[in-house]
Amino acid sequence: MTVRSSRSLRLLLVAALSLGCTAEDEDPTDSGLLGDTAEADTDTDADADTDADADTDADADTDADADTDADADTDADADTDADADTDTDTDADADTDADTDTDTDTDTGFIGYPTSPGPDARLPTSGTLRILVLASRYISPDQIASILDESLEDLGVYDDVVVESSTIDDDGLINHYFMWTDRDLRLAELDDNWDYVVMSGAYEAGTGSPQTQFAAVMGLADIIRSHGATPVLLQGTNGAPIADVDGMYCSDTCVWPANDRCEDGGPGSTHSPCDYGTDCTDCGARDASANPNASAEELLWRISNGTGSIAAPAGVVAGTLEAAWGERARISAVSVFTSLTGLNIADRSTWSTDARSLAIADAAHDTYLSDLSKVHYTGPYVGRVRIEPLVPDATYRFMISGTSSERGYRDAMRDLVVREGFVSDDTDIGTCNTAKRVDEECMNRAATYFQAETYMSLFARGYLVTGAEIQTAGSSPWVQALIYDRHWDSTPNDGIEALDDLADRAYGANASAGYWGLVWIPQHINFGELKLATGADMLSDGVHATYSVQSGIAAMSYVSRTGESPTTEGVDVTTAEAIRLGEHTIRTLSTLSRTGLHIEDIPANRVVAQ
């Protein structure tokens, strides 16, 4: 038998983000715009996330970034977008209808737990079994591969078991998928006739920014399936919060617990690399009902279902165990083994007799069995990317605050609104402070306009007031407060470093949206998808977005506010693609569903008791 494991490849990639060390030039007449990914906080040291929200530049989202509120996204917005997509087909391919989610990906739909436990539920019953583990070095992919290799070989049903590992970029799945530099080299690993590809980023589903995790997993899972393999989403092992009997979360399973910095995304957090409630020593106990996101477990399943990936809930297992950092590889490997086979690895003759190892195995198996009895996602996803439909009158009024970047959005928005048959009427309240954020001064300037007319949205790069305060200013409850992520002013024009740097900026904008109760327009996802689709330069002068990119942002803003699909008539090919991708981004990320519909609307995407 040929067994190859523990092969750790460090592929050529742009250097990992150096959080907080690149300051933005705050020339009030000059600002940038663009975006990529959310997993910025992938620093290597024990507390490497040295910034409070690495975004320390003028639009740094240096706010408490606490992500605290239950994510004020309380809109019932059951994604009432025009994406009628009734999609009631019950086959695995839930996306066979002509839904307005115009993505061209082949939607394989839901891949749930096997109908019955056992190695024949998912795995081939004979021959060669080949698995690739793509994971951050933080969870030791070579160790995961070694444990899987030995355990699967011990099943005694294969002529050959080959489990190999590859260390992905420290910034995780987002950059592994979106980053342009050496992307073909990175993805060439998938050519080797794998049966399964396990993928896990530095951040896990359910923490920080599930929207960006979803975007990365969806793209990478499509590529994996195109190579004939089945994607497996391995949840990170920081630990999913487990509610105590009194309805409070309080564990220290955070990556960096008890370091005198609250890092769970709740009130008082400096940032949120950890699950809500898992940094108890530093943050105190958290009210389970105030979780800014759904539980990590539910988000894992929503992302898994929406991307057609098998879920391996290692984080949930870690949470039940109050797991230590050094146990990440074992918990991850055992979770994958159980998710693929339905078996308890503790029953295998080669597994350790150590009490702790047996406890890890039992926890993984118990989690697997427990989830078999659940129905996940019966309600809408409430996130920071939202669709809040409001039909404008004959005049579409919107407001911007900022400088040249926001004015670029304004110009593209003017054109889009006119193409949609409205009269465009915009207001620029300018820069109110050196940080270029909406503050009380900005609200004083805006109040007169809000009192006089119906405004659809206020678009800005940062805020020092809440979305609720904006909505009540001048009796304008219809105003949607939009925040977007943008690149460093020092970013060069080739768009490559922009993709990398924006990982940090997007993470900060997402956190600010949660903290201030805003709607997030994730430009970085549109940027990344457009870069992959066209290879076009994303920046016009090394600082500002091209008109095409700005048009994509305008499309996201328009869809988020109206729920309508913008036309691409009369625009060039690249701009049309940016608009299409902008709509796709909003619809999928506002629901974490490929079709743009809530999971409850798609019976085939439900996980039901077997």
Disulfide bonds with the S-S distance in Angstrom:
Cys250-Cys280 1.53
Cys254-Cys274 2.05
Cys262-Cys283 1.97
Cys432-Cys442 1.96
